[in-house]
Amino acid sequence: MFMTRRRGYRIFGRQRRHYKSVLDDPSANYSSQELLTYDSENEDDAQDPVAAATHLPKQRNCCGVLVQTPNTSRFKSTVQSRILQRFPFLIEMFYWVINYAFYRMTSITSQRIFAKTGIWNVAQAHGIAVLETEQEGLLSFLFPVQERTVQYWFMHGHQDALTVLNKAYALIHIPGTVGFIAWYYYIAPSHPTFAIARRTMTLTNFLAFITFVFYPCMPPRLLPAEYGFLDTVRHDDAQSVWMSGKYVNSLAAMPSMHFGYAFCIGCTLIYHSGVFRRTLERGEFRKSTFWKVFYLLIGVGYPAMILTTIVATANHYYLDACVATLYVLLSFVCNKIFYVFLPLEDWFLWLVRAEKPIPSTGERFRECSGRI
């Protein structure tokens, strides 16, 4: 919130300067259709100044149907609107609270669905089925090294490295992902670019949540002892608030959101490096060779490290990572599906009497003249 705050904007008192949006430019002669496209693509409330001044209803395109929603520009002077304008990242925090609420419901819903047969027995059967598919299925050639072989290698002669991986698994996943969202909101060259990454991760979440509900899967570390896995996370006392307690779904191994997040973050960092791009975005500066290589190495190394971690600690199967990868790719292709919720967002903001803030994404990046 502090790093992405809008400088020069006061919550109380008169403003030092008026913040001008793209549409305030006299040369910006947008038609009504262009305005609709701009609103949808940018998820912003920038609109025709005349429409905003007269509080005309917003026009949203929802699945090909033109929907009119309330114009919240009349609430731009309320305290809640001013707070959001000062700290626009609060909107992103609100989105992720909703994500977590849905995640919490996966465990409760799944337990009710499988109440008669017993969710533990169902999850164990699914875990064994995944293991057998890897070892005996048609795609077994893709997994020449079994998960327990990887864990065995770390446990015999490389226990210090295994301890590091255990700590990483327990402590990096949630803080690291949230940290990435905050960092990319700050550093992305534009809000639409950031929104693509955020929508992709969000849709991946919901695809995974559906799977958690209808296909509870026990991680290798919780399988019976005869399968040869050891719960190294508890063994090394690497538990954290992100892995224990009633708010964690311990039977949600399929897919691996640890790897799903890491893969999405890695792809974003590779894109951000600019190595495989011939053109830059508007307002983006060309990076030095050092930063290009740096982002590229992190983009490749972070998913590779997480994949090694989830297998060595017996928290996930290879197939968990494969399904997570497919979910991320599918979510990237279909990420604009979230546009259907824009009318709902308009109505929610109307109810709380607040105007959606103009994102501050990319402002600091442009101010530092491409040093990063």
Secondary structure as UniProt FT lines:
FT   TURN            3..4
FT   TURN            7..8
FT   HELIX           22..24
FT   TURN            26..27
FT   HELIX           32..42
FT   HELIX           49..54
FT   STRAND          58..62
FT   TURN            63..64
FT   STRAND          65..69
FT   HELIX           72..75
FT   TURN            76..77
FT   HELIX           79..86
FT   HELIX           89..113
FT   TURN            114..117
FT   HELIX           119..136
FT   TURN            138..139
FT   HELIX           140..142
FT   HELIX           147..155
FT   TURN            156..157
FT   HELIX           159..171
FT   HELIX           173..187
FT   HELIX           191..214
FT   HELIX           220..222
FT   HELIX           225..227
FT   HELIX           232..235
FT   TURN            236..237
FT   TURN            241..243
FT   TURN            246..247
FT   TURN            250..251
FT   HELIX           257..273
FT   TURN            274..276
FT   TURN            282..283
FT   HELIX           289..312
FT   TURN            313..314
FT   HELIX           318..333
FT   HELIX           335..341
FT   HELIX           342..351
FT   TURN            352..353
FT   TURN            361..362
FT   HELIX           363..367
FT   TURN            368..370
//
